[in-house]
Amino acid sequence: MLMVGTDAALVEQDLRAGRLCCPACEAELRPWGFARPRTLRGRGVRAPPMRPRRGRCRGCRGTHVLLTILALVRRADLAEVIGEALVRAAAGAGHRRVAGVLGVPPTTVRGWLRRFAGRAHEIRAHFTRLAVWLDPSPGPVTPRSTALADAVEAIGLAAQAAERRLGRQPVWAFVSGATGGRLIANTNSPFPAFWEAARLPG
């Protein structure tokens, strides 16, 4: 899996020109068909189906799906919808209330929150390091009432640092890129040490 920008035409140009690198060995990726079509859900609505591009590495010969930073790995909802759920939960809202606001099934929201809370310390540490890397003077970190809220606070600090250094962009697209799409993935794979999204066009 490789996270890419939101401009499909530009991603295609980069792929054909050999400007995208394999996340495993950093060799050049070349076009290799498409992944299965998928539909991402916004706030209570579904967007038109998308079919992510796939690339094959010229070095290790592995294949990788090129997933837009608007999404998260193996999730049917846009990253911004999941992000809003996390922000509301950090402010004290329960999963049923959040689900009602977003138009998402309560069981889905509960699953997001449980997965995020289960790795909240790891997420907080990851985004705190990223904030300092982007801005050595990111400002004070305000302790919150829960580990989940602390992790959301760290995400906010890193997003602000990224905006100061790299320019304005959607916060949860930044988060998706900064975690390789694995923010709440059902995997124990570590987050990427390097923020791939920093190199991506919007």
Residue pairs with C-beta under 8 A, 6 or more apart in sequence:
1 23
1 64
1 65
1 67
1 73
1 180
1 181
2 20
2 22
2 23
2 29
2 55
2 64
2 65
2 66
2 67
2 196
3 67
3 68
3 69
3 176
3 177
3 180
3 181
3 196
3 197
3 200
4 11
4 14
4 20
4 53
4 66
4 67
4 68
4 69
4 200
5 11
5 68
5 69
5 200
5 201
5 202
6 68
6 69
6 70
6 173
6 202
7 201
7 202
8 53
8 68
10 201
11 20
11 53
11 66
12 53
14 20
15 29
15 30
15 31
15 53
15 55
15 66
16 30
16 31
18 28
18 29
18 30
20 28
20 29
20 55
20 66
21 27
21 28
21 29
22 28
22 29
22 55
22 57
22 59
22 60
22 62
22 64
23 64
23 180
23 192
23 196
24 57
24 60
24 62
25 57
25 59
25 60
25 62
26 59
27 57
27 58
27 59
27 60
28 57
28 58
28 59
29 55
29 56
29 57
29 58
29 64
30 55
30 56
30 57
30 58
31 53
31 54
31 55
31 56
32 54
32 55
32 56
32 63
33 54
34 51
34 52
34 53
34 54
35 51
35 52
35 53
35 54
35 65
36 51
37 49
37 50
37 51
38 49
38 50
38 51
38 52
38 76
39 46
39 47
39 48
39 49
39 50
39 76
40 46
40 47
40 50
40 70
40 71
40 76
40 77
40 78
41 47
41 76
41 77
41 78
41 81
41 104
42 77
42 78
42 81
43 81
43 102
43 103
44 102
44 103
44 104
45 103
47 78
50 68
52 65
52 66
52 67
52 68
53 65
53 66
54 63
54 64
54 65
54 66
55 63
55 64
55 66
56 62
56 63
56 64
57 63
57 64
67 73
67 181
69 79
69 173
69 174
69 176
69 177
69 181
69 197
69 200
70 78
70 79
70 80
70 170
70 173
70 176
71 78
71 79
71 176
71 181
72 79
72 82
72 176
72 179
72 181
72 182
72 183
72 184
72 185
73 180
73 181
73 182
73 185
73 187
74 185
74 186
75 82
75 184
77 104
77 108
78 172
79 172
79 173
79 175
79 176
79 183
80 170
80 171
80 172
80 173
81 102
81 104
82 112
82 172
82 183
82 184
83 171
83 172
83 175
84 102
85 98
85 102
85 104
85 109
85 112
85 113
86 112
86 113
86 116
86 148
86 152
87 152
88 97
88 98
88 101
89 95
89 98
89 113
89 148
90 144
90 146
90 148
90 149
90 152
90 153
91 149
93 101
95 106
95 109
95 110
95 113
96 106
96 109
98 104
98 109
98 113
99 105
99 106
99 108
99 109
102 109
112 184
113 148
115 184
115 186
116 123
116 148
116 151
116 183
116 184
117 146
117 147
117 148
120 146
120 147
120 148
120 150
120 151
121 147
121 151
122 191
123 151
123 154
123 155
123 179
123 183
124 147
124 150
124 151
124 153
124 154
125 154
126 154
126 178
126 179
126 191
127 151
127 154
127 155
127 157
127 158
127 178
128 141
128 154
128 157
128 158
130 158
130 161
130 162
130 178
130 195
131 138
131 154
131 157
131 158
131 160
131 161
132 138
132 161
134 158
134 161
134 162
134 164
134 165
134 166
135 161
135 164
135 165
138 157
138 158
138 160
138 161
139 157
139 160
141 153
141 154
141 157
142 153
143 150
144 150
144 152
144 153
155 171
155 175
156 171
158 174
158 178
159 171
159 174
159 175
162 169
162 174
162 198
163 169
166 198
169 202
173 197
174 197
175 183
176 183
176 197
177 195
177 196
177 197
177 198
177 200
178 191
178 195
178 197
179 191
179 192
180 189
180 191
180 192
180 196
182 189
182 191
